[in-house]
Amino acid sequence: MLTSAPPDLSAFVSSVLLHCLDIRAIWCMRQGEPGAAPASLEHELLAFADPLTLQRLRQCDALHRSDVDLLVVVDGDRFENAWGPRKLSGSLARWAWRQVSSEIAYYDESTWGDRIGAPGSVVRVRRKAMLVWQKQARQAA
């Protein structure tokens, strides 16, 4: 099921799912901010899958987009990005990931304080993530 997402994002998620059937869920962590530079990151997505799916995504050049950062959670907690110049990895526990409903989660992001008026310091900002797609549970026969 694809939840409400911009058409370009929905089409991209559909393409990813066609190539990687083992993805269990995809969350949109960030969408482009109004007034951002055109070359900036447009979407940041978080997919729940496994290490083999992460490798498949890394090898599928047709899916790689410079305006989309796709992070893949490989074991329920640890994640890495599938492509791009930024080599990201981390832990959902360290991000204080907390799913508050079936379609909304919150997490903490560390960022330079310059963005929020605290120059020279690192601050943690609470962010919202929204479910874009989730695999339907199979019905018992």
N, C-alpha and C positions, 0 to 999 in steps of 0.2 A: 504494500500500500504506500503510495506517495502522498504525503501530506501537502498542504499548501506551500508552494515555493515558487519563486520567479520562474517563468518558462525556460530561460536559458539554463538555470540550475537544475530544473526537473529533467531536461533533455540530457544534461551531462550525467546526472545520477543514473538515469536509465541506461546510458552507454556503459558506465562503470559496472552496473549490475549484470549486463549482458556478458561482460568479460569475466566477471568474478561472482559466480553463483553462491559462494560460501559466505558472503557478507551477511551478517545478521541484522545490522542497523546502521544508519547513517544520520548523523546529527550536523546541523549547521551551527557553527560556533560564532561565525562572524560573517556579515555581508558588508560590501563596500559602503564606506561612509560618504554622505553627500559632500561634494566639494573636494574629494580626494583626488590626487593626481591620477590621470588615466592609466599610467603604467603600474599603479599600485595593486596590491593583492585585492581581489574582488570578493572571494569567498574562502572561508576556512572551514573544512569539513572534517568530521571525526567518524571513522568507520570502525565497527566492531567486527573482527574477522579472526584470522589465524596467521602464523608466520608464512605459510605457503601462499596465501592470498596477497600478503604484502610483497613477496617476491614477484608474483605474477603482475601486480600493478606496476612495480618498478620496471619490468621488462616490456610493458605494453605502451610503447612510445605514442601510439595514436591517442591515448587518453591524457597524456601529459599536457597541462595547460599552465601557462605562466601566471594566470590570474586566479588560479585555484590551488590552495595548499590542502592536500589530503593527508591527514594523520590516520594511522591504522593501529588500533588497540589489538595486540596479538595474544594476550593472555588474561583479559579481563581487567588489567591494570596498566601494564607497560605499553607505551606507544612509540612509533617512529613515523617520520613522514615518508610518503611513497615516492616523491620526486621534488625537484626544485633546488635552488641554490642554498636555501637554508637547511642545514642538517639538524632537524629537531628530533628529540627523543625525550621521554619523561615518564611520569607516573600519574595516573588519575588520582591516586591517594594524595600525592604532593600538591595537586591542583585543587584538592578538597572538592572533587566532583561529587555532586549530590543531585540525584534525580528526584524531583519533587512531585512529578505527575508522570503519566504515560508519555507526554510530549514535551516536557520542560525539565531542564536540568540547569544547575548553576555550578560555576567553577571559579577559582581564583587565578588571576594572571599576574605575573610580576612584570612591571614595566618601569621605565625611567620616570621619575617624578616630574621631569621637565614638561611632560604632557599635561599635568594637572596642577602646575604651580608650585611644585616642590623640587626645584632644580638640584641636581647632584645626588639625589637619593633614589633608592629603589622602593617602590610601593606595590602593594598587592591590591588589585582591583577585582571586584566581584563581577563576573560576566554571566550572561544568560545564553543557553544553547537550546535549540528547538529541533525536535525530531523531524527529519525529512522523509525517511523511509524505514520500515521495519518489516522483517520477514514474518509472514503469518505463521502461527503455530499450526501444525498439522492436526487435523481432526482424527480421532481414534475411529477405526473402522468397525 
